[in-house]
C-alpha cells in the first residue's frame, strides 16, 4: 500500500498552509481502501445556511480530481445510512455513502471518473494521526484561490459536448442500420440548464433514431426510410410531437412524456 497518509492528513502542512488555531472542527475519522485509497472526514462545529451538518472530506489515492483537496460536504442522515454530499459541476455529488445492515456498516467512496464505488473501512492508525486543523486550513486556501468554486461550477459547454457525443453515436447506429446519411441536430437553445443537469439529452433525442433503426430491420422499412428521411432535428418543448416536412423529421420531446420510442414508431409507420 502506498504511503499517502501525510498527503491526506497533513496536506495543509505539506502545502505550507498555516494551521488555524481556532478552526471550527471536531474529531474526525479516516477510512482506507484495499489499494491505498484514503478518505478523511472532519466534522465542522458550524452548521450550514439551512442548519445542516457539515464536514470536510479529503480523498486521496483515487487518481481523481478530488485527490488532495479538502472539500465541504453536507451530511444527509437517513434511517439506515448517511450520505456526504458536495457540489460538483453544478450538481449534488455523493462522495461518501454509509449504509448499515445487520449490525454492520458499509462505506463507499465515489469520485469523478470511476464507475465503481471504492469500499473503505475505518482506519484507527490514520485516525489517530489526523489533524483536522490542517485540513481546514487547506480548505480555506482552496476556497480563497477559487479551486473549490471551479469544481462546484456548472460547465454548460462541457455538458453539451458529452450529450452531443452520445447523440452522434445514436445517429451513426441508425445510419448504419438503414444505409442512410441522415444529418441530425439538437436545438440546444431549447434545453434549459435544469433539463440538461437532470436528464440525458442524448437518450431523449435519440428515441426516434432508435425507432428508425429498428424499422430498418425489414427490407421494406429500410427502403422507405432511406428514400424519405434525410434530416432530423430535436428540441425540447411543452409537449411531445413529431412532424414530417418533406424529408425532414422534427421531434419535440418533453422530459415527462412516456413511451417516446413507441410513440415515434407509431408515427413513422403511419406517416412514412
Protein Blocks (a to p, Z undefined) as FASTA:
>chain_A
ZZfklmmmmmmmmnopacdfklccddddddddfeopacdddddfbdcfkopacdddddeh
klpakgopacdddddddfkbccddddeehiacdfbacddeehiacdddddehiabdcddd
ddfklmmmpcfklmmmmmmmmmmnommmmmmpccfklmmmmmmmmmmmmmmmmmmmnopa
cdcdddfklpcfklmmmpcfklmmmmmmmmmmmmmmpmklmmmmmmmpmbdcddddfbdc
dddehjaccddddfkbghklmmmmmmmmmmZZ
